[in-house]
Amino acid sequence: MSLAVNTLAEIAVEIQLCLSKPDRFHRIISIIHRLLECDATALLGYEAHLFRPLATAGLAADVMGRRFQLETHPRLEAIARAGDVVRFPADSELPDPYDGLISEHQELHVHACVGLPLFSGQTLIGAVTLDGMNATQFDAWGDEELRVIATLVASALNNALLMEKLEKPGAATFLLPVEEVNEAQGEEMIGDSVAMAQLKKEIGIVAATDLNVLITGETGVGKELVARALHRQSARSNHPLIYLNCAALPETVAESELFGHVKGAFTGAIHTRTGKFEMADGGTLFLDEIGELPLTLQAKLLRVLQYGDLQRVGEDRPLKVDVRILAATNRDLRQAVETGAFRADLFHRLSVFPLHIPSLRERGADIVLLAGYFCEKCRVKFGLQHLALGTGVRQMLESKPWPGNIRELEHAIYRATIIAQAEAAGDRVTLLPSHFHSGGAREALPAEADDNEHTTLRDATDTFQRRYILQMLRASDNNWAACARRLAMDPGNLHRLARRLNIK
């Protein structure tokens, strides 16, 4: 079988016509999927050693939420390094990134697999992956024909990314400098729902201004993530973003934390200390849980917002600062103003441009994308070759209310993975509904907790930490240093925590 010139011309026309459509990436991949009669096809964007799915056909829905680091996916790394068509042997021992993720094919053993790297000039911008259950499925297509297809798709992808950047100036793009991409990794807002599209649009609008922003939303929706996106997309991105949790501030030291103090200002002030406002000069200060700030400090904060000057504790000389304020809260500040718990003038200063983050239950199919994102993180963290969502899990996740939002979903995926890994014989794990409902996972789903249970939050947290550390210790062959690396903890801190939890 070969591609006639008129067929290639038709493909080229179809691909270019896709660019004007909102679902341009899906239209591009559907053409390739249909033409080559694939069982699974994916269009991936490339950025700094990472492939991100832009569109798929024949793959599970959660694949769109996964992020594939090259160092943990040797097939994708081979495609990125090849510079040409890559045909993997049907019985290749390299693990396939889509193992367990192709509809109706839970395991990929002998199958056809081809990778087409996509370039803009000499720069890798993406790849197309082709999978077929028949081991000889793509033998009929010559490398030259596949190169032509790759060239057409690469040109379309480059144009589509440029168009997306113009249409959505606040959205993430694959055409960022490497250093900016590296900084942004791990801070991506996953989701394609209408609610998230609107939020990203609003972030793009206000990020370019210097307005103060009040970020509201339930616990666990990702307010810090939004703050980081606002800073990263602002003109202040080359200056620091300083974080301060107002709820964690004892009132006795809160003023010093915000504005700093001079040596001898009070008992124990043995050194001059720079406050968070000074640290953020020229950049952004993110005040999390702003509703917990004491009224006395609210007045002083208001003065800094109004006049741009502050005084360190114990010093009369004012200091000028240029700081943009991003504030976040899960409280109803309007109600707090009415009850006198929050200053009205400060509220109006902070909420020049309010941003409300939707709850997870308002985001529909985003839940499955986020589940895929966390599954891939768990797979890497636990050193698994394969981690997939089994039958019924996606529907189950979408049906839950998730009162703890994204944070609760993340913890539920991690806990289910630990339970499933303990049951699995090797490094191939599939999450089932039972792994989320079992007794070991109950704390991850507080909405299902027994009303007769009176376990405190501290006890529940200790129980989870104890089980988690023991699981990671077993996975590390009882090597505490390796366990600390898995947990991304300082070994000394891990030993102290283990002693407190009576692990050893």
Long-range contacts (C-beta under 8 A, 24 or more apart in sequence): 1-140, 1-141, 2-140, 2-141, 2-142, 2-145, 3-141, 3-145, 3-148, 8-145, 8-148, 8-149, 8-152, 11-35, 11-149, 11-152, 12-152, 15-152, 15-153, 15-156, 16-156, 18-156, 18-160, 19-156, 19-159, 19-160, 19-163, 24-156, 24-160, 24-163, 25-54, 25-55, 25-160, 26-55, 26-57, 28-55, 28-153, 28-156, 28-157, 28-160, 29-54, 29-55, 29-56, 29-57, 29-128, 30-55, 30-57, 32-128, 32-130, 32-149, 32-153, 33-57, 33-58, 35-149, 36-130, 36-138, 36-141, 37-132, 37-137, 38-130, 38-131, 38-132, 38-137, 39-102, 39-105, 39-131, 39-132, 39-133, 39-137, 40-98, 40-102, 40-103, 40-129, 40-130, 40-131, 40-132, 41-128, 41-129, 41-130, 41-131, 42-98, 42-128, 42-129, 43-126, 43-127, 43-128, 43-153, 43-157, 44-68, 44-76, 44-126, 44-127, 44-128, 44-129, 45-125, 45-126, 45-157, 45-161, 45-174, 46-80, 46-118, 46-124, 46-125, 46-126, 46-127, 46-174, 47-174, 47-176, 47-181, 48-178, 48-181, 48-182, 48-185, 50-185, 51-76, 51-80, 51-126, 51-127, 52-174, 54-126, 54-157, 58-102, 58-103, 58-131, 59-98, 59-101, 59-102, 59-103, 60-101, 60-102, 60-103, 60-372, 60-388, 60-389, 60-394, 61-365, 61-368, 61-369, 61-372, 61-394, 62-101, 62-368, 62-369, 62-371, 62-372, 62-375, 62-389, 62-394, 63-98, 63-101, 63-372, 64-192, 64-369, 64-372, 65-190, 65-368, 65-369, 65-370, 65-371, 65-372, 65-373, 65-376, 66-372, 66-373, 66-375, 66-376, 67-188, 67-373, 67-376, 68-97, 68-376, 69-380, 72-379, 72-380, 73-97, 75-113, 75-115, 76-115, 76-127, 76-129, 78-115, 79-115, 79-116, 79-117, 79-127, 79-129, 80-117, 80-124, 80-127, 82-115, 82-117, 83-117, 83-119, 84-117, 84-143, 84-147, 85-114, 85-115, 85-116, 85-143, 85-146, 85-147, 85-150, 86-114, 86-115, 86-116, 86-117, 87-113, 87-114, 87-138, 87-143, 88-113, 88-114, 88-115, 90-135, 90-136, 91-135, 95-385, 95-386, 96-131, 98-129, 98-131, 99-385, 99-386, 99-388, 99-428, 100-386, 100-387, 100-388, 100-428, 100-430, 101-388, 102-131, 105-133, 106-388, 106-430, 110-135, 111-135, 111-137, 112-136, 112-137, 112-138, 112-139, 114-138, 114-146, 116-146, 116-147, 116-149, 116-150, 116-153, 117-150, 118-150, 118-153, 118-154, 118-157, 119-154, 120-154, 120-158, 125-154, 125-157, 125-158, 125-161, 125-174, 125-175, 126-154, 126-157, 126-174, 128-153, 168-200, 168-201, 168-204, 169-204, 169-208, 170-200, 170-201, 170-202, 170-203, 170-204, 170-205, 170-207, 170-229, 170-233, 171-200, 171-204, 180-232, 183-232, 184-232, 187-225, 187-228, 187-229, 187-232, 189-222, 189-225, 189-226, 189-229, 190-366, 190-369, 190-370, 190-373, 191-363, 191-366, 191-369, 191-370, 192-365, 192-366, 192-369, 193-358, 193-362, 193-363, 193-364, 193-365, 193-366, 195-358, 195-362, 195-363, 196-358, 196-363, 196-366, 199-226, 199-355, 199-356, 199-357, 199-358, 202-355, 203-229, 203-230, 203-233, 203-355, 204-233, 206-230, 206-353, 206-355, 207-231, 207-232, 207-233, 207-234, 208-233, 208-234, 208-235, 209-353, 210-234, 210-235, 210-324, 211-324, 211-352, 211-353, 212-305, 212-324, 212-325, 212-326, 212-327, 212-349, 212-350, 212-351, 212-352, 212-353, 213-325, 213-326, 213-327, 213-352, 213-353, 213-354, 213-355, 214-290, 214-327, 214-328, 214-329, 214-333, 214-350, 214-351, 214-352, 214-353, 214-354, 214-355, 215-326, 215-327, 215-328, 215-329, 215-354, 215-355, 215-357, 216-328, 216-329, 216-330, 216-333, 216-354, 216-355, 216-356, 216-357, 217-328, 217-330, 217-356, 217-357, 217-358, 217-359, 218-330, 218-357, 218-359, 218-403, 218-405, 219-330, 219-404, 219-405, 219-407, 220-360, 220-404, 220-405, 220-406, 220-407, 220-408, 221-357, 221-358, 221-359, 221-360, 221-405, 221-406, 222-357, 222-405, 222-406, 223-288, 223-328, 223-330, 223-357, 224-286, 224-288, 224-328, 226-328, 226-355, 226-357, 227-284, 227-286, 227-288, 227-326, 227-328, 230-284, 230-326, 231-283, 231-284, 231-286, 231-326, 234-284, 234-324, 236-282, 236-283, 236-284, 236-324, 239-280, 239-281, 239-282, 239-283, 239-284, 240-279, 240-280, 240-282, 240-283, 240-284, 241-280, 241-283, 241-284, 241-286, 242-276, 242-279, 242-280, 242-283, 242-284, 242-285, 242-286, 243-286, 243-288, 244-276, 244-285, 244-286, 244-287, 244-288, 245-288, 245-289, 246-287, 246-288, 246-289, 246-290, 246-291, 246-292, 246-293, 247-288, 247-289, 247-292, 248-289, 249-292, 249-293, 251-294, 251-296, 251-297, 254-293, 254-294, 254-297, 255-297, 255-300, 255-313, 256-313, 258-297, 258-300, 258-301, 259-300, 259-304, 259-310, 259-311, 259-312, 259-313, 260-312, 260-313, 261-312, 261-313, 261-314, 261-315, 262-312, 262-313, 262-314, 262-315, 264-314, 265-312, 265-313, 265-314, 265-315, 266-313, 266-314, 269-313, 269-314, 272-312, 273-312, 275-310, 275-312, 277-304, 277-310, 277-321, 277-323, 278-310, 278-319, 278-321, 280-321, 280-323, 281-321, 281-322, 281-323, 282-322, 282-323, 283-323, 283-324, 284-323, 284-324, 284-325, 284-326, 285-323, 285-324, 285-325, 285-326, 286-326, 286-327, 286-328, 287-325, 287-326, 287-327, 287-328, 288-327, 288-328, 289-328, 289-329, 289-330, 290-327, 290-328, 290-329, 290-333, 290-350, 291-329, 291-330, 291-331, 291-333, 291-336, 291-341, 291-342, 295-341, 295-342, 295-343, 298-342, 298-343, 298-346, 299-343, 299-346, 301-346, 302-343, 302-345, 302-346, 302-349, 305-346, 305-349, 305-350, 306-349, 325-350, 359-402, 359-405, 360-402, 360-405, 360-406, 360-408, 360-409, 361-401, 361-402, 364-398, 365-398, 367-397, 367-398, 367-402, 367-409, 368-394, 368-397, 368-398, 370-406, 370-409, 370-410, 371-397, 371-409, 371-413, 374-409, 374-410, 374-413, 374-414, 375-413, 375-417, 375-431, 378-413, 378-414, 378-417, 381-486, 382-417, 382-418, 382-421, 382-475, 382-486, 383-427, 383-475, 384-417, 384-421, 384-427, 384-428, 384-429, 385-426, 385-427, 385-428, 386-427, 386-428, 386-429, 386-430, 387-417, 387-429, 387-430, 387-431, 388-429, 388-430, 388-431, 389-430, 389-431, 390-430, 390-431, 390-432, 390-433, 391-432, 392-432, 392-433, 393-431, 393-432, 393-433, 393-436, 396-433, 396-436, 400-445, 400-447, 401-447, 402-447, 403-446, 403-447, 404-446, 408-444, 408-445, 408-446, 411-444, 411-464, 412-436, 412-441, 412-444, 412-445, 414-444, 414-468, 415-440, 415-441, 415-443, 415-444, 415-464, 416-441, 416-444, 418-467, 418-468, 418-471, 421-471, 421-475, 422-471, 440-467, 462-501, 465-497, 465-501, 466-501, 466-502, 466-503, 469-494, 469-497, 469-498, 469-501, 469-503, 470-503, 473-503
